[in-house]
Structures are given as structure tokens and as C-alpha cells.
Amino acid sequence: MQSDFSKKIASLKEGDKVKIQGPFGKFVLEENQKNVVMLSGGIGITPLRSMIQYATDKNLPIKIWLFYSNKKPDDISFLEELNALAETNKNFKIIHTITRPEESKQKWGGHIGRIDKELISKNVLNLEKNVFYICGPPSMVSALEELVQSMNIPKEKIRKELFAGYE
């Protein structure tokens, strides 16, 4: 499914004029952070992948845990790139989870289900010392924000970005 933005871009013809602004917002990795938990689904991985790449390229001493949820294994964007980053960056760990493995021809031996409190707590110690980044479809971001708050993480330690049009 294409977002409204993608449809508009696809409808442009050579020579059409466009006005571009930005980037805007506060969804950025701060170099002084020590521990970061990233929660993502689907194409919401895009800005998080860039942050992980940046931390790796700059050799930043930030511990990063990425929890990345997709419906099927074949839906995982940037799979090879993320795996390469995990091999290169000793401070980066990725935890994939699949919600509908039965819909895929590809066999899945990893975690099955949504990102939840148990999955996060099992992989990340001292949750209160982490900054949480959440990015994905609006309903997922909302649910994960509620989950993180239920784990006693203050709002000041939660950053979020919505990727509308990809529900």
C-alpha cells in the first residue's frame, strides 16, 4: 500500500516543480546518550536504520537494542544491512519478531509475536536508564508508547515518529 506522499511523488512528471522543506523534528540520535532501545515495525525501520548506521560510522559508545517487528520474514527491510551492522558494531543488538510466520513460504526460527514487555525485559537490563525510540505505523507507535509508559519509563525518555499510510 502506498502512502499519500508516495502516490503524489509517483504522479510527478519530468519538469514538474516541487517545494521541499526540512528536515524538521526532534527524532534524532543524540551522541551523548548511553543506552537506547529502538522499537519498530515495517518501514518504520528507515530512520532507525540511519541512526544505527550513524552510531556505527562514528564509533559512538551507545548501547543500542533494536526490536524490529514484521508480519513475515520476507517483509524485513534492510535485513542484510542490519545484520552487517550488528556484526560490525559490538554495541548494537537486533531482536527480530514476526507476527504472521504462517503466511510466509520462508521458514522462521526466531521470535514470534508482537513486541511486548516480556521480550523487552528479557533482552534489556535497567530499562529506566534507556531512551526509547518508537517508529512505525500510527497504531503500533501508540500501542508501544503505552507499553513503554506501563514499564515506568517517563515521557521525557520516549521519542516517537509516525509512518502514516502503511497500516
Residue pairs with C-beta under 8 A, 6 or more apart in sequence:
1 165
1 166
1 167
2 10
2 165
3 163
3 164
3 165
3 166
4 165
5 165
6 165
12 18
25 161
26 159
27 47
27 133
27 135
27 159
27 160
27 161
28 51
29 36
29 51
29 54
29 55
29 62
29 133
30 131
31 58
31 60
31 62
33 62
33 131
34 61
34 62
34 63
34 129
35 62
35 63
35 126
35 129
35 130
35 131
36 62
36 63
36 64
36 65
36 130
36 131
36 132
36 133
37 64
37 65
37 67
37 120
37 124
37 127
37 130
37 131
37 132
37 133
38 48
38 51
38 52
38 64
38 65
38 66
38 67
38 132
38 133
38 134
38 135
39 67
39 115
39 120
39 132
39 133
39 134
39 135
39 136
39 144
39 148
40 48
40 66
40 67
40 68
40 69
40 134
40 135
40 136
41 68
41 69
41 70
41 115
41 136
41 137
41 140
42 69
42 70
42 71
42 75
42 77
42 136
42 137
42 163
42 166
43 77
43 136
43 163
43 166
44 135
44 136
44 137
44 140
44 141
44 161
44 163
44 166
45 68
45 77
45 78
45 82
45 135
46 77
46 135
46 163
47 135
47 161
48 66
48 133
48 135
49 77
49 78
49 81
49 82
51 133
52 64
52 66
52 82
52 85
52 89
52 92
53 85
54 60
55 62
55 64
55 89
55 91
55 92
56 85
56 88
56 89
56 92
60 91
61 91
62 91
63 91
64 89
64 91
64 92
64 93
65 93
65 94
65 95
65 123
65 124
65 130
66 82
66 92
66 93
66 94
66 95
67 95
67 97
67 115
67 119
67 120
67 123
68 76
68 82
68 94
68 95
68 96
68 97
69 96
69 97
69 98
69 99
69 114
69 115
69 136
69 140
70 76
70 77
70 96
70 97
70 98
70 99
71 98
71 99
71 100
71 103
72 98
72 100
72 101
72 103
72 104
72 106
72 108
73 98
73 101
73 104
73 106
73 107
73 108
74 104
74 105
74 106
76 96
82 94
83 94
85 92
85 94
86 92
86 93
86 94
93 123
95 111
95 119
95 123
96 110
96 111
97 110
97 111
97 112
97 113
97 114
97 115
97 119
98 104
98 108
98 110
98 111
98 112
99 112
99 113
99 114
101 108
101 112
111 119
113 119
115 144
115 147
116 147
117 147
117 150
117 151
120 127
120 151
121 127
121 151
124 130
127 151
127 152
127 153
128 152
128 153
130 153
130 157
131 157
131 158
131 159
132 148
132 153
132 157
132 158
132 159
133 159
133 160
133 161
134 141
134 144
134 145
134 148
134 158
134 159
134 160
134 161
135 141
135 160
135 161
135 162
135 163
136 144
136 162
136 163
136 166
137 162
137 163
137 164
137 166
137 167
138 162
138 163
138 164
138 167
139 167
141 160
141 161
141 162
145 158
145 160
148 158
149 155
149 158
